[in-house]
Amino acid sequence: SPRSGVKVTDVLGDPLAPKAFSLIAIHKHGIPYAFNAETLAEGEVAARLPLSAEHREDLRHLPIVAIDPIDARDHDDAIWAEPDGAGGFRAVVAIADVSFYVRPGSQLDREARKRGNSVYFPDRVVPMLPDTLSGDLCSLHEGVDRPCIAVRMRLDAQGHKIGHRFVRGLMRSAASLHYAEVQAAADGSPNDKCAPLMDHVIRPLYAAYAAATKARTERQPLDLDLPERKFVLDDEGKVVSVAFRDRLEAHKLIEEFMILANVAAAEELERLKRPLLYRVHEEPSADKLDALREVAQASGFVLAK
């Protein structure tokens, strides 16, 4: 209206349309979804940064692989393992080194601080960084060099972590795989992509995981193997089906290595006396524990104290 000075800036369409829900949520919660020109320009400059192994540990000779859901938009982490010749294993967990591109105090850094994280909706993602970085340079794509932060770990034959070392590295993912094809390969039915990786990638990973599982069983952690639901949408954004996601050994393998990497990170930060935050859960009362122990014992289970 000319008199009121009100101007329509966006039309979201039918509020009941499935694809409108995410747009409404974005506007309702004030989620920043657009990057200004300065941030986008800085992202383009970052994309042209020369990448070399100088001042980095060259990990490109290791067949490190990313294993993700089949519909993953990017690849944040990758793993590798091999026998150490003494019954144990050497393993590497690598993540993209975003700090190579996003420098403290830069416009990219300031914009990322506003967001804090990427926000995922069923039909779209609102990234923390411009797509040049979030969808490409900070994703461990197959066959391309990427800066990474990696932890080298040593496991004994019983799966106990007996050493670790963090490095800033340069890696080249040997393959981008999804859970189902990796599990099928481990079960004896490798597809064309996994078949060449069996001896030097997939079997060593599962062997290292089997060792780590021994140590996990010894710790007797709370094992919440809860089903995850998968929503399938059609092209209009309507829900076609809701089903349980398959829970495979490949999922557990990745989880176990990520837990080991996080334990190593916590130990390293404590050793360096760096400030850090832990996510902790309040301990249950002794009465609740005793009651749970009675129920467990009545069901034939033993609950470790």
N, C-alpha and C positions, 0 to 999 in steps of 0.2 A: 504494500500500500504506500503510495507517495506521501500521504499525510503522516502516517505513523513512522515512516522510515524503516519499516520491516522489509527484509528481503529474503526470499527463499534461496538457500544455498545448496541444499541437497534434497532429492526426492527418493525416499527409501522404498516407496511402493506399498503394496498391500502388507500391512503389519502381520497378517496371518500367514503370509507366504513363507514356506520353510527357510528360504535363503535370506529372508529379512531379519530373522531372529538374531543372527550374529551381528548384523549391522546395527540393530537396535541396541544390543548389549554393548557394542563398541562405543556408541554415542552416550548411552545411559551412564556408563562407568568412566567415561572420559579417557578411554584407552587411546594413547597417541598412535595413529595409524599412518600418518604421512611424515616424510622426512623433508626438511627444508633443503634448499638448493646447496647451501654450504656443506651440509652433512653428506649429500649425494656426491658433491664434487670431491670431498675428502675421501669418500669410498673409492672413487675412480682413481685418485692418486695412490691410495693404498694398493690398489690392484696392480699398479705398475712397479711396486717395490721389487728390487732384484732379490732373488731367493738363491742362496747358496749354502753349502755345508760349512762355510767358515764360521767359527765360534759355535758350531752345533755338532752334535754327534750324528754321524751319517748312518742312518738305519735302513737305507734303501736296499741293502742286500738281504734284509730279513723279509720273508713272505708274510707280512702282517696283513690281516684281513679284517674287514668290517662286517659284522653280522647284525642285521636289523630286521624289523618287520618288512614284509614285502611292499607295503605302501609307504615306507619311510621317505620323507622329503629330503633328508640330509643324513650324513654319517658323522656323528660326533666322536665316536671312539672306535678303536680297533685293537686286536689282540694277536699274540703269537706265542708259541711255546715249543720247546724241544727237550728231549732227554739230556741230562747233563753227564751221562756216562757212569754215574755212581748210584743210580737208582732214583735220583731226584729229577728235578726239572728246572730249566730256565724259562722265564716268561716275561713278556713285555705287554703292558697296557699303555696305549697312547691315546691322547686326546688332541684335538686341534688347538694350536697355540694362537688363540685369538689376539693375545697381547702383541704379537708381531705386527698386526695391522692396526690395532686400536691402542693408541698411545695415551698415557695419563694426561688429562686436561685438554685433550683434543675435542673437536666438535663431535666426533663419533663417540667419544667417551661420555661427553655430557648428555648426548641424546640417549645413549644406552642406560645411563643412570636414571633418566626420567622413566624409562620403561621397566627396568629391573629384570625383565625376562620377556621371552616371546609368549604370545597368547595363542593357544590353539582352539579353533572352532571346528565343527564337523566339515565345513565347506571351505575354510580358509585359515590362514595363519597370519597374525600380526607380528612381524619379526622385531627383535630387539635391535638388529643392525640392518642396514640396507641389503637388498637381495644380492648385490655384488659380493658381499661378504658372507651373509647368513646362508645363502643358497649355493655358493660356489667356493670361494677362497677359504672359508672356515669349515668346509665339509671335506672329509677324507675320501674324496672320489677315487675310484679305481684308476691306477696307472699314471697318476700325476703326482708331482712332488708337492709336499705340504709341510709347513713348519708344524712341529708338534711338541708337546710336553709328554714325556714318557717316563714310566717307572719300570726299571729292570728289577725283576724279583727272582729269588732262588727258593725253591721248595725242596724239602727232603722227601724221601720215599713215602712218608706218612702224610705228606701234604702240608706240613708246618712251614710257614714262611721263615726262612733262616737268614734272610738278608734282602736288602733292597737298595737301589740307587736311582735318584731322579736326574733326568737329563733334559736339556732342550735339544731336540733332534730335528732331523730332516728325514721324512719317510715317504714311501711310495706304496700305496695300498696295492696288494697283489690281486685283490678281488673284493667286490661289494656283493655280499651274499645275503640271503634271507633265511630265517630260522628253519622253515620247512624243508628247503632243499639241503641244508646242512645236516638236519636230522635224518633225512632220507639217505643221504650219503653214508652217515655213520651207521645206519641200520642195514647197509649193504646194497643200496640202490642209488648210486651217484648219477646225477645227470651229466650232460656234456661239460658243464662248467666246473662241477666239483670233481669229476674223475681225475683230472691231472693234479689236483690238490690233495688227494687222499693221503699219500705217504708222508709228505713233508709239511702238511698244514693241518688237515682235519683229524687224522688219527693221533698225532702228538697232542693236539688240543684236548681231545677227549681223554687221553691217558693222564695228562696233567690235571684235568678236572676230576678224574677218578681218585687221584691222590689227594686233591684238596677236599674231596668229599669225606675221606677218612678223617681228616683233621676236623672237619665240620661236625661229623657225627660224635667225635670225641668231646667237642665243646658242648654238645646237646643244646643248641640254640632253640628258641621258639620257632617252629617251622610252620608258618602260615601259608600254606599252598592254596591260596584262594583263587577261584576262577575269575577271569577278566572277560567282560562282555564287549562284543564288537557290534557296532551299529553300521549297517549297510544302507547307503543313501542312493537314490536314483539321480538322474541328471537334473531333476527339478528340486532336489534337496529333500525329498520326502523319504521317511524311513521305510525301507523295504523289508528289513528283517533285523532281529536282534538275536545274536547267538553267542555261545561261549567261545572264546578264543582257545585254540589248542594250547595246552601247556606241555611243552616239549623239554627234553633234556637239554636241547640247545639253548633254551631260555635260561635254564638253571646254570648252565655253563657260563654264560655271559654274566649273570648276576654274581656268581661266585668270584669271578676274576675282578669284577668291579668292586666287590666288597674288600677283596685283598688289596686292591689299589688304594681304596679309601683308608684302610687300616694303615698302610704304609705312609700315606699322606699325613694322617694324624700323628703317627710316631715321629715323622720327620719334623713337623711343625713344633711338636713338644721338645724334641731334641734341640732345635734351634731357638727354643723359648720365644716363639712368635705368638702373638695374640690370635686366638681362633675361637670359633663358635662350634659347640656341639649341639646336635639335636638330640635331646634326651626325653625319656618318658618317666613320669613319676613312678617310684617303686610302689607296688601294692602293699597293703598292710599285712602283717603277719597272720591276722585272722583270715583274710581272703586267701592267702597262700595255703594255710592249713586246710581250709574248706576245699580248695581245688585239689590238694593232695589226697584228701579222702575220696573225692569223686574219681580221681585218676586211679587210685589203688583199687577201688571197687570195680573199675572197668578193666583191671589187669595191666595198668600202665604204671611205670615208675617215674615220678616227677623229681628230678634232681633238685637238691636244695641250693 
